[in-house]
Amino acid sequence: MNIKFKNKNNLVLKNRSIADSIKILNKLKHKTLVVIDKKNKLFGTLTDGDIRRGILKGYDLKAKISNITFRKPQRRIIGQEHLEIINKENANVIPCVDKFNKVKFIEIYKDSKIGRKNLYNIEIILMAGGFGKRLMPLTKKIPKPLLKIGKKSLLEISINNFNKYGFNKFYISTFYKSKLIKKYFKKKIFKGNNIKFLDEKSPLGTAGCLSLLNLNEISENILISNGDIITDLNINNLIKFHIDTKSDITVCAKEYANTSPFGQIFFKGHKIKKIVEKPREKNFINAGIYIMKKEMIKNMVTVHLDMTNFIEKKISQGKNVNIYPIYEYWVDIGKKETFKQILKKNLFK
């Protein structure tokens, strides 16, 4: 790139990888990249939403952004402003081009909503009532959400990530060793957070505790997260997606690659079409993070209910349920092997 102007950091070549572009986006205040070719001609724009849609289409993070770039962005043609209608509500980063479509400068109209704190008024429900059986004997005396990585518990790490985006209203569901969890949250480090507890009298599964919420006290949408998850997920991006897609429920999913040790044979009838050595299948697994409209839990009965069954019922009722792919760091501390690996990395001192 041989362009020199203000906001050049928002400019990227179309042959860059998706992974590189994510790193660039994360550093920017204005979360839109202007994509150009080697001749500085406008190729399109790239946002967080474009990246997640690309992942759902099957592109991995090593793929070039030219595959997922939005090709018809709003733009301003220099000298022909009267021909261009700029919708400043939908785009805050506008590439300005000459008559040959070469980018000459970038106009930024307002701060990107995605990066601002306290953008959405929403309650966070953290599921912390499970027994943590797969982590025994570690959870014999300590509930899984209070297991520590470095000096921080799993719940504290989770709350810190929400705090980073300005969220401080929490409901924590408890059952197993609930007294220890409540005592832990009396510490000064949680000052500034509004923390309430949903006391399960018997195990209610991963969705049943939602019936204990008072609908008059919560916002239009609620975010639910398993208490044993560590992630640096951008919470505002997730909520924006939920609202923009008019979702009743948004389910976060993490791409999982499974490599078979055996060659896979593809055939039609008796004829072999091809043989793939050690095929690598990609699937999306439930990441244990959800956003839903509070009307989804209206008239819920307090019984044991798992989230998968709850969501399947809503889908059968015709509710708008959408998937949100996570490309950020995410790990489920559900097994001893995983927990030990995270301890070795010493990420949270």
C-alpha positions, 0 to 999 in steps of 0.5 A: 500500500502506497497511500498516505492519509488519516485513518490509514489503519482501517485499510487492508489488502484483499490478500490478507488472511482472516486471522490477520484482519481480526488482529487489526480490527481488534486494535481499531476504534472504528470497527470496519476495514476498507479492503483494497487491491494492489492498485489501491482500488476499492474491493469492499469492506470487512466487519466482525459480522462479515467474518462470522458469516464467513466462518459459518460458510466454512472458511477458516482463519487462514483463508483470504479476506477476499472470500468474505469481503462485502463487495457493495459498501457505501462509498463517496466518489470525490467530486460527485458527492451529489450522486452518493447518499450516505446513510450514516446510521448504518456505516460510520467508515466511508471509503472515498474514491476517485473516478477510477475507484481508487481509495484516496481517503476514509471518512469516519462519521461517528464512533462505532457502537461496537466498541463502546462500553455500557451500550446495552442494559442487560443482565448476565446469568452465570450457571454455577449450580453443577456438581462438577463430577468430571473434575472430581476429586478437585471439586469434592470440597470446592465447587467447580466455579471457584476453582482457581487458575492462578489467583482468580477463580473461574467465576471471577475470570468470567465476570472480569470479561463482562466488566471489561464491556461495562456489564455489572448486573449478575445473577448466579445460579447456585446449588452445590456448595452454594454457601461457599459461592455466596461467601466468596462474592462478599470479597471487595474485588467484586465491589461495583457489581450488582450480584444476586443469587438464584437458589436452586432447592434441587438441581435444575439443569442448565435452563431450569434456573431461569424460571427463578428470575423475576421478569419485572426486574430484568431487561428485554434480553438476558445473557446466559453463560455456563460458569465453567467457561473462559473466553475473551468473547466481545460481548457487545458484538454478540448483543449487536448480532442478537438485536440486528437479526431480531433473534428470540434466542442466539446460541454461541457456537465454537468450531471444532475440527475432528481428524479421523485416523483412517482414510475416508472413502467417497463412493457412488453405487459401487464406484469409488469417487475419491479417498481422503487420507485422515479427513478433517471434519468441521462441526460447530459445538454448543459454546454454553453462551446464549442471549434470549428475549425474556419473553422466552422464559415467561410462564416457565415451570420450576423443573429440571430442564437442560438448555438443549431441550429448552431451545429445541422446544422453542425452535419447534414453536417457530421462534427465531433461533440463530447461531453465533460463531465464536472465533475468539479464545474459548475453553470449557473447563469441564475435564481434569485434562483441560483444567491441567492444561490451562494451569500449565499455560498460567494465563491468569496470574 
